[in-house]
Amino acid sequence: MSLFSLLSVGTRGMAAAQLGMDISSQNISNSDVEGYSRKRLNMAADYRPDGTYGQMGFGVNVIDITRMRNAFVDQQIRQQNQQVGYYTQVNDAYTTIQNVFTEPSDTGLQNYMDQFFDSWQNLANNPADLSARTMVKTNGEILTDTFHNLASQLSAYKQSRNDEITQRVNKVNELSKEIFNLNKEIASVEISKQNANDSRDKRDKDLKDLSKLIDIDTQENDLGQITVTTGGSIIVSPAYQQDIETTTSTYTASDGSTVTDIGMRFKDSKLPYAPQNGEIKGLFDTRDVVLPEYQRKLDDLAKALAEKVNAVHQSGYSLNGVSGLQFFDPAVTGASDIKLSASVISDVQNIAAATGGETLVSPATPLTLTYGVPGALGQRNIYAGSVTVQAGNATLVENTDYQVDYHTGAIQLLHAGYNGTPLMVNFKYTSGNSQGEGDNANAIAIAKLREDLTMDNDTLGNPTTNFNGFYAAFIGKLGLDSNEATSNLDSRNHLVSQYEAQQDSVAGVSLDDEMSEIIKFQHIYQASARLITTTGEMLDTLLKM
């Protein structure tokens, strides 16, 4: 080997050492950057053929710079990340629902139901007391307001899922575009047999973020480009990127409100898309399965409460001796529209605390009336609003064509248009009679509804629990569902942490190791520089000879 060859060996050694220090410095400066993979300089001994000695060393040859990463572990992280995304949304939903119901607390529905039935018990002790009746009305209004508030919060949270879905769809499209562009970067570098290390790091991080949103499958080609599929359709390929877009559907809820839901489809093919995992799947499930279940239970409780209280209330007598009055508006469809009846709102004397009788239906009664002359329906204690009058095929209108005294059973025409016309009258009435202002039997019966079996019918149609039991089971199931979601989330997070620790053992940067590498390359650099200096002295001696 000539002296000039020694200069080349030293120069190449210095260049390799400097490159090694650059790489270690890069590793150190990015040690806390998420998704960064440790880089390693790969070197090999260079040589030249020699006619006398065979192969002669020609210094060091830098082969390439590679990133240290386990692709299989990345795949496992992405698979578990889909579950983490899903259970994160489910767990958040249960936590929010628990915060809505705030049980047990002084502001929870259970407390206001107890106060409502307590006020009926208090009315039973003072059936003629208007302040006790006012308390029944007030507690009834507080209870209905609580139902409204709970229904409103659940409905608002359900609708907020649509906004969350839209935001995450936009994020999916953003990540898809980034992955598509990184595909092009990687191919442009690796087509010349080099390594696109930093671009691969960015792409792996994007794939990890994407996997938390939706379920994905990936496949890599010889140029390092990947194809990403979900729901059987391609969203990223080496030559193509497809967005996912949202769709809207509108329907009318049982309470008459208009509800708009968000759906998804592939933008180019227009095929519907329903992710099978990830945060977006969790958002759909909480919107369409979890929340409706608890809304339905709350509606069932509101309807049952209104129906059972009304059934007892309308068979009793008001302070004015009138029966057939409803306490709650019978048009209730659920928690969002439960309210007191107009008769109770207008006058607390219409609260029926007195003895209830049996509800009976009168057979169709033929009557011929004369304007200005009251007629008799043949029964007392007619249910308020239950009287219907037919004149042939025409249906007469109460308070326009006729008027009824529901206590005495008297009916009177309000104009002469139907004088002498044969009429057919139908109505409901209550057997028995009120025992006066001190009668409290109906108030006791309504207060007793708190303990009576009224809900959750068995296969034979018999109720198996009371209002409190139904609500307690409802809240208990909410707690169990929440605990299960939390447990599932914790177990998936633990698996991801384990895989990430395994990946970090390969791709993570150890500051101690990198400092050792810097010291090693520093010594190589110094030795190579010394070789060049010594070779230069040798050349100088040779030239002076």
Backbone hydrogen bonds, N-H to C=O, Kabsch-Sander energy under -0.5 kcal/mol:
donor,donor_aa,acceptor,acceptor_aa,energy
6,L,2,S,-1.5
7,L,3,L,-1.8
8,S,4,F,-1.6
9,V,5,S,-2.4
10,G,6,L,-2.6
11,T,7,L,-2.4
12,R,8,S,-2.6
13,G,9,V,-2.1
14,M,10,G,-2.4
15,A,11,T,-2.4
16,A,12,R,-2.5
17,A,13,G,-2.5
18,Q,14,M,-2.6
19,L,15,A,-2.3
20,G,16,A,-2.5
21,M,17,A,-2.2
22,D,18,Q,-2.3
23,I,19,L,-2.3
24,S,20,G,-2.3
25,S,21,M,-2.5
26,Q,22,D,-2.3
27,N,23,I,-2.4
28,I,24,S,-2.4
29,S,25,S,-2.5
30,N,26,Q,-1.3
31,S,28,I,-1.4
33,V,30,N,-1.6
34,E,32,D,-0.5
36,Y,33,V,-1.8
38,R,507,A,-2.3
40,R,66,T,-2.9
42,N,40,R,-0.6
42,N,64,D,-2.8
43,M,41,L,-0.6
44,A,61,N,-2.4
46,D,59,G,-3.3
48,R,56,M,-2.5
50,D,54,G,-2.1
54,G,50,D,-1.8
56,M,48,R,-3.4
58,F,46,D,-2.7
58,F,59,G,-0.5
61,N,44,A,-3.3
63,I,42,N,-2.4
63,I,61,N,-0.7
64,D,42,N,-1.1
66,T,40,R,-2.4
66,T,64,D,-0.5
68,M,38,R,-3.1
69,R,67,R,-0.8
71,A,69,R,-0.7
74,D,70,N,-1.8
75,Q,71,A,-1.8
76,Q,72,F,-1.9
77,I,73,V,-2.6
78,R,74,D,-2.4
79,Q,75,Q,-2.0
80,Q,76,Q,-2.3
81,N,77,I,-2.5
82,Q,78,R,-1.3
83,Q,79,Q,-0.9
84,V,80,Q,-2.2
85,G,81,N,-2.7
86,Y,82,Q,-2.0
87,Y,83,Q,-2.8
88,T,84,V,-1.9
89,Q,85,G,-1.4
90,V,86,Y,-2.0
91,N,87,Y,-2.6
92,D,88,T,-2.2
93,A,89,Q,-2.1
94,Y,90,V,-2.2
95,T,91,N,-2.2
96,T,92,D,-2.3
97,I,93,A,-2.6
98,Q,94,Y,-2.4
99,N,95,T,-2.0
100,V,96,T,-1.8
101,F,97,I,-2.0
102,T,98,Q,-2.0
108,G,105,S,-1.1
112,Y,108,G,-1.5
113,M,109,L,-2.3
114,D,110,Q,-2.2
115,Q,111,N,-2.2
116,F,112,Y,-1.9
117,F,113,M,-2.3
118,D,114,D,-2.4
119,S,115,Q,-1.9
120,W,116,F,-1.2
121,Q,117,F,-1.8
122,N,118,D,-2.3
123,L,119,S,-2.0
124,A,120,W,-2.0
125,N,121,Q,-1.0
126,N,122,N,-1.0
129,D,126,N,-1.6
130,L,128,A,-0.5
133,R,129,D,-1.8
134,T,130,L,-2.5
135,M,131,S,-1.9
136,V,132,A,-1.6
137,K,133,R,-2.3
138,T,134,T,-3.1
139,N,135,M,-2.8
140,G,136,V,-2.1
141,E,137,K,-2.3
142,I,138,T,-2.5
143,L,139,N,-2.3
144,T,140,G,-2.4
145,D,141,E,-2.6
146,T,142,I,-2.1
147,F,143,L,-2.2
148,H,144,T,-2.6
149,N,145,D,-2.6
150,L,146,T,-2.5
151,A,147,F,-2.7
152,S,148,H,-2.7
153,Q,149,N,-2.5
154,L,150,L,-2.4
155,S,151,A,-2.4
156,A,152,S,-2.7
157,Y,153,Q,-2.4
158,K,154,L,-2.4
159,Q,155,S,-2.3
160,S,156,A,-1.9
161,R,157,Y,-1.0
161,R,158,K,-0.7
162,N,158,K,-0.5
162,N,159,Q,-1.1
163,D,159,Q,-0.9
164,E,160,S,-2.1
165,I,161,R,-2.6
166,T,162,N,-2.3
167,Q,163,D,-2.3
168,R,164,E,-2.2
169,V,165,I,-2.4
170,N,166,T,-2.1
171,K,167,Q,-1.7
172,V,168,R,-2.5
173,N,169,V,-2.2
174,E,170,N,-2.1
175,L,171,K,-2.6
176,S,172,V,-2.5
177,K,173,N,-2.1
178,E,174,E,-1.9
179,I,175,L,-2.7
180,F,176,S,-2.3
181,N,177,K,-2.4
182,L,178,E,-2.5
183,N,179,I,-2.2
184,K,180,F,-1.4
185,E,181,N,-1.9
186,I,182,L,-2.9
187,A,183,N,-2.3
188,S,184,K,-2.1
189,V,185,E,-1.4
190,E,186,I,-3.0
191,I,187,A,-1.6
192,S,189,V,-1.1
193,K,190,E,-1.7
194,Q,189,V,-0.9
196,A,194,Q,-0.5
197,N,195,N,-1.4
200,R,196,A,-2.1
201,D,197,N,-2.1
202,K,198,D,-2.3
203,R,199,S,-2.3
204,D,200,R,-2.7
205,K,201,D,-2.1
206,D,202,K,-2.3
207,L,203,R,-2.6
208,K,204,D,-2.1
209,D,205,K,-2.5
210,L,206,D,-2.7
211,S,207,L,-2.3
212,K,208,K,-0.9
213,L,209,D,-0.6
213,L,210,L,-1.1
214,I,210,L,-2.2
215,D,277,N,-0.6
217,D,229,T,-2.2
219,Q,227,T,-1.3
221,N,225,Q,-3.0
224,G,221,N,-1.7
227,T,219,Q,-2.7
228,V,236,V,-2.7
229,T,217,D,-2.5
229,T,227,T,-0.5
230,T,233,S,-2.5
233,S,230,T,-1.8
235,I,228,V,-2.6
236,V,228,V,-1.7
237,S,240,Y,-2.9
240,Y,237,S,-0.7
242,Q,235,I,-2.1
245,E,265,R,-2.8
247,T,263,G,-1.9
249,S,261,D,-2.2
251,Y,259,V,-2.7
253,A,251,Y,-0.5
253,A,257,S,-3.2
256,G,253,A,-2.0
259,V,251,Y,-3.3
261,D,249,S,-3.0
263,G,247,T,-2.9
265,R,245,E,-2.2
266,F,271,L,-2.6
267,K,243,D,-2.4
270,K,266,F,-2.0
273,Y,264,M,-2.3
278,G,82,Q,-1.2
279,E,212,K,-2.5
280,I,213,L,-2.1
281,K,213,L,-0.5
281,K,277,N,-0.6
282,G,278,G,-2.0
283,L,279,E,-2.4
284,F,280,I,-2.4
285,D,281,K,-2.6
286,T,282,G,-2.4
287,R,283,L,-2.0
288,D,284,F,-2.9
289,V,285,D,-2.4
290,V,285,D,-2.2
291,L,286,T,-2.5
293,E,289,V,-1.5
294,Y,290,V,-1.4
295,Q,291,L,-2.5
296,R,292,P,-2.7
297,K,293,E,-1.8
298,L,294,Y,-2.0
299,D,295,Q,-2.5
300,D,296,R,-2.7
301,L,297,K,-2.1
302,A,298,L,-2.3
303,K,299,D,-2.8
304,A,300,D,-2.5
305,L,301,L,-2.5
306,A,302,A,-2.3
307,E,303,K,-2.9
308,K,304,A,-2.9
309,V,305,L,-2.1
310,N,306,A,-2.3
311,A,307,E,-2.3
312,V,308,K,-1.5
313,H,309,V,-3.0
314,Q,310,N,-2.9
315,S,312,V,-0.7
316,G,312,V,-0.5
316,G,313,H,-1.3
317,Y,354,A,-0.6
318,S,322,V,-2.7
319,L,349,Q,-2.7
320,N,349,Q,-0.6
321,G,318,S,-2.0
324,G,314,Q,-2.4
324,G,316,G,-0.5
329,D,339,K,-3.1
332,V,329,D,-1.2
337,D,334,G,-0.9
338,I,334,G,-0.7
341,S,327,F,-2.9
345,I,341,S,-2.2
346,S,342,A,-2.2
347,D,343,S,-1.5
350,N,347,D,-2.0
351,I,348,V,-1.6
353,A,317,Y,-0.6
353,A,351,I,-1.2
354,A,317,Y,-1.9
357,G,315,S,-2.1
360,L,429,Y,-3.0
362,S,360,L,-0.5
362,S,427,F,-2.6
365,T,425,V,-3.2
367,L,423,L,-2.6
369,L,421,T,-0.5
370,T,373,V,-0.6
372,G,413,L,-0.8
373,V,370,T,-2.4
375,G,411,I,-3.7
377,L,409,G,-2.7
381,N,407,H,-1.8
382,I,406,Y,-2.7
383,Y,428,K,-3.2
384,A,323,S,-0.9
386,S,383,Y,-2.2
388,T,426,N,-2.5
390,Q,424,M,-2.5
391,A,394,A,-3.0
392,G,390,Q,-0.5
394,A,391,A,-1.8
396,L,389,V,-2.5
396,L,394,A,-0.6
398,E,396,L,-0.5
399,N,402,Y,-3.6
400,T,397,V,-1.6
401,D,397,V,-3.7
402,Y,397,V,-1.1
403,Q,412,Q,-2.2
405,D,410,A,-3.0
406,Y,404,V,-0.9
409,G,405,D,-2.6
410,A,405,D,-0.8
411,I,375,G,-2.7
412,Q,403,Q,-2.3
414,L,401,D,-2.4
415,H,401,D,-0.6
418,Y,415,H,-0.6
419,N,416,A,-1.7
420,G,369,L,-2.2
421,T,418,Y,-2.0
423,L,367,L,-3.3
424,M,390,Q,-2.2
425,V,365,T,-2.6
426,N,388,T,-2.3
429,Y,360,L,-2.5
430,T,381,N,-1.9
431,S,358,E,-2.3
439,D,436,G,-1.8
442,N,353,A,-1.2
443,A,353,A,-1.9
444,I,440,N,-2.2
445,A,441,A,-1.9
446,I,442,N,-2.2
447,A,443,A,-2.4
448,K,444,I,-2.1
449,L,445,A,-0.6
449,L,446,I,-1.0
450,R,447,A,-1.2
451,E,448,K,-1.6
452,D,448,K,-1.4
454,T,452,D,-0.6
454,T,465,T,-2.3
455,M,465,T,-2.8
458,D,462,N,-2.5
461,G,458,D,-2.0
464,T,455,M,-2.4
464,T,456,D,-0.5
465,T,455,M,-1.7
467,F,449,L,-0.5
468,N,450,R,-0.6
470,F,466,N,-2.7
471,Y,467,F,-2.5
472,A,468,N,-2.8
473,A,469,G,-2.4
474,F,470,F,-2.1
475,I,471,Y,-2.7
476,G,472,A,-2.6
477,K,473,A,-2.6
478,L,474,F,-1.7
479,G,475,I,-2.0
480,L,476,G,-2.2
481,D,477,K,-3.0
482,S,478,L,-2.2
483,N,479,G,-2.4
484,E,480,L,-2.4
485,A,481,D,-2.2
486,T,482,S,-2.5
487,S,483,N,-2.5
488,N,484,E,-2.5
489,L,485,A,-2.4
490,D,486,T,-2.7
491,S,487,S,-2.4
492,R,488,N,-2.0
493,N,489,L,-2.6
494,H,490,D,-2.2
495,L,491,S,-1.9
496,V,492,R,-2.5
497,S,493,N,-2.5
498,Q,494,H,-2.2
499,Y,495,L,-2.5
500,E,496,V,-2.9
501,A,497,S,-2.2
502,Q,498,Q,-2.2
503,Q,499,Y,-2.7
504,D,500,E,-2.7
505,S,501,A,-1.6
506,V,502,Q,-0.5
506,V,503,Q,-1.2
507,A,503,Q,-3.7
508,G,504,D,-1.6
510,S,508,G,-0.5
511,L,509,V,-0.6
514,E,510,S,-2.5
515,M,511,L,-2.3
516,S,512,D,-2.0
517,E,513,D,-2.1
518,I,514,E,-2.3
519,I,515,M,-2.2
520,K,516,S,-2.4
521,F,517,E,-2.9
522,Q,518,I,-2.3
523,H,519,I,-2.1
524,I,520,K,-2.1
525,Y,521,F,-2.7
526,Q,522,Q,-2.5
527,A,523,H,-2.7
528,S,524,I,-2.7
529,A,525,Y,-2.4
530,R,526,Q,-2.2
531,L,527,A,-2.1
532,I,528,S,-2.1
533,T,529,A,-2.3
534,T,530,R,-2.7
535,T,531,L,-2.6
536,G,532,I,-2.3
537,E,533,T,-1.9
538,M,534,T,-2.2
539,L,535,T,-2.4
540,D,536,G,-2.2
541,T,537,E,-2.2
542,L,538,M,-2.2
543,L,539,L,-2.5
544,K,540,D,-1.2
545,M,541,T,-0.6
545,M,542,L,-1.0
